[in-house]
């Protein structure tokens, strides 16, 4: 199944697959949608960019970056 990372539901599914706790993935998904991130721009995310977006929990940052590498 190909996820469409343009809506909160797609980002929430992506983040759940990455292992982000349920309490946080909806908040992160809203941040990604608000900042118009898509599946094309996801591969350009870095630790610094995630921190600038307010995602600062190191375990979550690492999980997101690891999942992005496996997503493409």
Helices and strands as residue ranges (DSSP letters): H 8-18, H 22-34, H 39-42, H 47-52, H 58-71
